[in-house]
């Protein structure tokens, strides 16, 4: 059973981001099974070396432990997570429920993603949801932080306080498309961005 996590959960990532520090993050994949020990060990090696650890949400549509649960486990071990939330496997009710749950567990950093296509993963016959995509998910998060659900009804038990991020892919060949996507996510409420790995810095100057 999970211990109660204080609402004033670790927020060093948000503090670093909002004060203009050079941010360092890493990514850890949740386990494929019920034993989180390997994930905890991997994340523990990063403690004190990064501002936060990204926890993937079914990356490449491959079955793994819930990113929400995995993030809560890391919090119990004093490791600040960035919980990735993808739209592939949840409708708007499920997304809102999980995001309110994330806040209650003390998770504060959320990376809003559309999610990889189901056919790319290990359950190609599963049915993807994709009721929302990343931009609409960002707008949903903004509403929850203001104390309203997606239908503009008030959250009677309190607003969330989530630090909301989005992904950007600098490897896209169409720069205008990349810029447009960035601006749309910024307007939708993104407070930080994380990019795909850049292996050729000269190409992005």
N, C-alpha and C positions, 0 to 999 in steps of 0.2 A: 504494500500500500504506500502511495506517495505521501511524504511528509507535507505539511502545510508550508507553502512558500510565501514569504513576505511580499506584499504589494510593492514595496520599495526594493524591487529586485535589481540586480546588477545593471548599471546603465553606463558603463565606461565607454562603450562604443558610441552611444548618442552624444555623450559629453565631448568625446574626441572629435566627432564629426561636426558638431555645432561650434566648436572653437577653432576649427581650421587645422587640426593636427593631421599629419600624414598617417593614413589609416592602413593597418595591416590586418587582414583576415585570412582564414584558411577554411577548407571545406572537409567535412567528415560525413561519411555515408552511414545511415542507420543500419542496424543488423538485419539480415534476412533470417529472422527467427526471434525467439523470446528472450535470448540472453544478450544483454547490452554490454558485457564486460569488455569485449574487444573495442567497441566504440568509445567507451569511457577511457580505456588505456590510450587510444590514439589521441583523443581530445586532451587528456591530461598532459601529454608531451608538449602541447601547444600553450598550456596555461602560463601566463606571464610573458609570452612571446608575441601574442596577437591581441588585438582589441576584442575580437569576437570570432566565434566559429560558426560557419554556415552549416546548417543541417538540411540535407536535400529532401525533397518531397517526391518520391517516386521518380527520380531522375532517369531519363531515357525510357520511361514507362516500365521500369523493372520493379517488381514487388520488393518492398522493404518495410520495416517498422514505420509507423506513423511519425512524421516529422514533429508533430506536436508533442507526442509522448517522449521522443528522443530528446527534444529540446528541454523538456521539464526534467529529465534525468540529468542532463548536463548541468542545469541550474543547481540541482541538489549537490553537485560536486564542485560548485564554485566557478563554473565555466560559463561565460556569457554566450548564449546562442543567438544566431540570426535564423529564425525559423522560416524556411521557405514554404509558401502556400501556393499550390497550383490549382487551376480551375478544372483540370481534366476530370477529376473524380468526384466533384461535389457540385450540387446545384446551389442556388443562392441561399437557401435555408441552411444547408450544411456548412457553407463558407462562413456565414454569420455566426452560426453556433460555435464553430471551431475557433474563430477569432475572439469571440467573447470568452471562450474557455482559455485561450492563450493568455489573455489579460489576467484572468483569475488565477492562473498558475504562476504569474510573475514574469511571463515571457513578454518582452517589450519590443524586440526588433523583428519585423516581418518583411520578407522579400516576396513581393507579389509577382506571380508568374502565370502565364497561360498554361504551360505544361506541354510536355512532349507528346506527339501522337501515339495512341495506343498501339498501333501496328508496329511501332519501333521497338517494342519491349517484349517481355517474356510471356505475356498473356494477350496475343494479338487478336483473339476472338472476343475480348472484353469490349464493353460498350463505353466509349468516352462520353462525358457529360458536356463540357465546354459551354454551359449556359452563359457564362461570362468569360471574358478574356482579361488580360492583365490591366488594360486601361480602365475597364469597368470595375475590376476588383479594387484598383486604387481609389476610385470614387466611392466604392462601398466602405473602404477603410476610413476614408475621410469622414463619411457620415457617422460611422460608429464612434470615432473620436469626438464628434460634435454632440453625441448623445442621441442619435437617431438610427433607426434601421433603414433598409433600402426602400421601404414604403413610406418614409418620412414620419414614422410613428416613434414616439420617444422611448428610449431605453429606460424603463421604470426603475431598474436597479443599478443605474450608473453608466456613464460613458466609459469607453476604453481609453487607454493612453498608450497607443502603439506608435513606434517610430517606423515609418513606412518607407520601404525602398523598392526600386525597380531595377530590372536588368537592361543592359544595352550591349549590343554586339558591334564593336568597332571594326570587325572584319568584313562587314557588309560592303559590297562594292559600290552600291548606290548611296552616295553621301547625302543627297537631298532626302531620301527615304529615311535614313538614319536620323538626320536632324529633325524631320517631322515627327518621327516616333518619339524621340527624346522630348520634344516640346509638348507633345500630347500627354506624355506620362508626367511631366513636370506640372502641367496645368491640372492634371487629375489628382495631384496631391503627393507625388513622390518627394520625399525629403532627403533621400540619398540614392545614388546609383552604384551598381556593381557591374563591371564589364566582364566579358569573356577574356580569357588569357590573351595577352598581346605578346607575340613572339617577334614582331618586327616593328620596333618603335619608330624607325625612320619612315615607315609608310603612313604614320599617323601624325606627323608633325605639320 
